[in-house]
Structure formats: structure tokens, C-alpha cells
Amino acid sequence: MGKFRFLCPLVALSLISAMSLSCGSNSGLKSVTVTPAAADAQNFPNGQVQFTAMGTFSGSMQSGPVKALWWNSQPWVIVPTPANGITIDGNTGLATCTNLIGTFQVWATAPKNQSMDLSQMSKGTAQVTATAQMTCP
């Protein structure tokens, strides 16, 4: 009986540690939204719209800015896409209209592991993607 006296607290401590570790390992980026969700360039200074990726993490209801790669066409497409009506800074999300008129898609791709350097991202990286729209007059 004396040997087992220390076993129960040891098992309980092990279970608590395992539960804590599993919660911590589930803290990756769960979803992303882009703000503004829709923008008309004529309503912004110099016709430039600053888009921001807002992320929600697993196990949390809070949302905040996250680092992301920005695209003016579907992310990771190798084949050149037809001319798009916007240019977007791939690192900052600052979008500018070109000479085309219309409404165009903006894409943000963020790594689920936010400690990853964006330069290390690839098509195979665990990631989440969101879109917004930009209208060019």
C-alpha cells in the first residue's frame, strides 16, 4: 500500500500536464477575415486601401491583426492570371487601382503557425485564407 500512496498524485499530475499541453498545441490560427471586407477606392486617400488580416486562434474567441501574404489573384497560382485591376503589396496589404474599372478580389493567406516567417511560406504550409473586394472607379 505504501508504494501506491505516491502513484495517485503522480497520475493526477500527469493528466493535468497532458491536458495543458494539448490545449497549448491547439493554439494555432483558426480563421482569418480581411478588413475592410469591401472597399471603394474613391473613398480612400490617393485611392489606396490598406487591408488588414484579422485572425482568430483555436481556443480563443478574441480576434486581432495577424501577419499574412497578400495577393491580387488566387494564392499560389503558377499560371499567370489575366490582368487584374489592382496591385497589392504582398507584405503590407496596401492596394492600389490600376487602369481597369470594376470590382476585384483581394486575398490574404496567413500561416496557422504565426511564429513562421512569411518568407518561409509555401503552397504546402498549413494556412488559412480570406478574401475581400476592392472597387476601382
N, C-alpha and C positions, 0 to 999 in steps of 0.2 A: 504494500500500500504506500510506503514511503516513496518509492520510485515514481509513482504516478501523481504524487502531490504537485510536482512541478510541470507535469505534462499538460494539464488543463490550461493554465495560464499561457504556456508556450503555444498551444494550439490556437487559443483565442488571439494572441498577439500576431501569429502568422496569418490568420484570417483577416484581421484588421489591416495588416500591411498589404496583403494581396488585393483587398478591396480598394485601398488608397492608390495602389499602383495602377489598377485597371481604370480608375477614374482619371488619373493623370495621363494615361496613354490614349484616352479618348478625348483629348482636348484640342484636336486639330480643327482647322477651319471647316465649318459645315456648309455654309452657304454665303453667297455674295450677291449684293444688289448694287446697281450703279445709280449715283445721284449726280445731277438730276436725271430722272428716268426719261424725260423728253425735254428737249431744249430747242428754241428757235434762235438761231444765231443773231438775228437782228436785235434781240433783246439783251445782248451781252456786249461789253466793251470790246471794240475792234472786231466784233463778230467772232470772237474766240470764246469757246465754252470750256471751263475747267470741270472735267468729270472726275468723280471720286468713287473708288471701290469701297463699299461698306460691308464688313464681314460679321458673321455670327459664328461663334465657336461651339463645338459639341459640349454639352453640359452647361451651357450658359445662354441666357436669354438676352444678354447685352450685345449691342452691335457697335462697331467702331470702324474707323478707316483701316484698311489693310493694303499692303503693297501688292501690285498687280502689273501685268504686262497689258498694254493697250493695243487695239487693232482696229483698222477701218474695214476689215473683211473677216470672214470666219477664221478663227485662230488655227495656226499650224497648217494652213493650206499651202501646198508646194507649188501648184499650178498658178500662174499669175491670174488675178481676177480682173474683170473689166474695170475701167476707170471708176473710181468712187468719188463722190462729191466732197469728201473731206480728207484732210490729212490729220493725223493724230500723233503726238509724241508718244512713242512706245513705252516710255518710262514714267511720264508725268500725267498723262491723260488729258493734256491740253489739245483741243480740237479746233481746226480752222476750216472754213469752207474753201473749196477750190472754185472753179468757174462753172460748176454744174448746179442746177437748181433742183431741189427736191428734198425728200426725207431719207436719211441714210442711217445705217446701223453702226453703233459703236460697241465694241466688245472688250470686256475686261476678263483676264484669266489670272487667277491667283493660286499659288501653291497651297495645298492643305497644310503643309508644314511651313508656317510663316517665318521660321528661322532660316529657311533656304534662301540663298542668294538668287535673285531673279535671273542673273546671267547663267545660272546652272539649270534653269527650267528647260524642259524639252516636251515633246508631244507625249512621252510616256510618263511624265511626272504626275503624281496624284494631284489633281487640281479641281477647282470649281470655276465656272464661267457664268457671266451675266451679260446682259445687253441693255442698251438704251438707244434712243433715237435723237438725231440732230437734224433740224430742218434748215436748209440753206435757201435764202431768198433769191 
